[in-house]
Amino acid sequence: MSAMLSIRRLTIDDLSWAMRLKTLAGWNQIEADWRRAIALEPTGCFAGEWNGAPVATLTTCVFGPVAWIAMVLVDPEHRGRGIATSLMRHALEYLAGRGIASIRLDATSLGRPVYERLGFRVDRELIRYRGTPNGGELNSRPPKCEVRRIEPDDWESLAALDSAATGTQRTRFLHALGDDGGGWTARDDDGTIRGFALTRAGSGGVQLGPVIATTEAAGSELFRAVIIDLGGVSIVVDVGMDHILANQICRQIGLTVERKFLRMTRGPSINEASCAVWASSGPEKG
Ligand SMILES: CC(C)(COP(=O)(O)OP(=O)(O)OC[C@H]1O[C@@H](n2cnc3c(N)ncnc32)[C@H](O)[C@@H]1OP(=O)(O)O)[C@@H](O)C(=O)NCCC(=O)NCCS
């Protein structure tokens, strides 16, 4: 059966059918997300064709010894034929060729068995919240620290905070997100940056994330300031189930649980400081 499947590079010429698959799955990405994925890993984004018709996608992104796999989508009419498994094997070979040790992804419940058979194991659960924040208690108390828009000189500190929290050197991804959306830092009184937040547009709501913060004041203040700045729009935010404070804030501001993801890794575990990760960047790259 796999003789009918061919795999080739995914390019920006594929965006219209790739967006259709994304929409059928009910996901939040927009064209800018595909463009960013392809720009970050031009040789590592793949299209699956069944009898010559494009029916499946997968993207990879390499950050030094760690890589992320995302956008694993198969046309509903072509599921259950081994297409996702074949695309995954193809991507794993590509990443092996790049010398990658650890491969990560955020799995839906549909994807989990496919990945488990390929040697991925569950690290933890992420909760996706959605809603239009009401400000809640966050609006009624004085700020705990200063939050302001990211300035060009801030990026070095942000990258250091991010890699200490995530165990991944993903500066080029953060820059690309910064170019596409909004960004804020939280600072101590002496100006030391203790956290940052990025946002980007989505088809069903603004994605808030990553939010990385090393103090409680910075994390809660970033949520507060960003939500006030965004002003009454619908947002989507992915929070680790074990991050009690971030989950509390999401509930306080009136967001509701939409779905869950499983963060999975194949190969050596990554040394993370998950308490500093108040919100994931979204399911594409941790
Ligand atoms: C998850 C998803 C990508 C799987 O795609 P798929 O091409 O159907 O996956 P596969 O065919 O490789 O595997 C799916 C099932 O078909 C079975 N299968 C694989 N090859 C097969 C074959 N040749 N004949 C019959 N069944 C087969 C697999 O054993 C698997 O069974 P199980 O999951 O019930 O244990 C697809 O359901 C999808 O796009 N879902 C929506 C988006 C999504 O959730 N993506 C995952 C993000 S993490």
The ligand as an ORCA input file, in Angstrom:
! r2SCAN-3c Opt
* xyz 0 1
  C      -3.171     11.569     13.743
  C      -3.159     11.436     12.234
  C      -2.065     12.315     11.663
  C      -2.863      9.954     11.905
  O      -2.749      9.836     10.494
  P      -2.931      8.419      9.762
  O      -2.321      8.525      8.417
  O      -4.340      7.985      9.849
  O      -2.029      7.504     10.697
  P      -1.606      6.005     10.368
  O      -2.454      5.470      9.280
  O      -0.142      5.944     10.188
  O      -1.978      5.316     11.745
  C      -3.336      5.404     12.205
  C      -3.902      4.010     12.430
  O      -3.956      3.295     11.218
  C      -3.316      2.038     11.384
  N      -2.636      1.691     10.132
  C      -1.394      2.043      9.792
  N      -1.092      1.530      8.586
  C      -2.169      0.898      8.169
  C      -2.488      0.196      7.007
  N      -1.600      0.063      6.011
  N      -3.711     -0.314      6.894
  C      -4.612     -0.161      7.873
  N      -4.376      0.506      9.024
  C      -3.171      1.015      9.161
  C      -2.316      2.256     12.456
  O      -1.985      1.048     13.084
  C      -3.044      3.206     13.356
  O      -3.903      2.524     14.202
  P      -4.288      3.037     15.683
  O      -3.929      4.500     15.752
  O      -5.746      2.795     15.750
  O      -3.490      2.220     16.610
  C      -4.518     11.796     11.599
  O      -5.544     11.127     12.316
  C      -4.836     13.274     11.637
  O      -4.441     14.031     10.729
  N      -5.545     13.709     12.691
  C      -5.896     15.113     12.860
  C      -4.681     15.926     13.183
  C      -3.887     15.350     14.339
  O      -4.405     15.079     15.420
  N      -2.578     15.186     14.094
  C      -1.643     14.669     15.071
  C      -0.989     15.800     15.690
  S       0.007     15.296     17.016
*
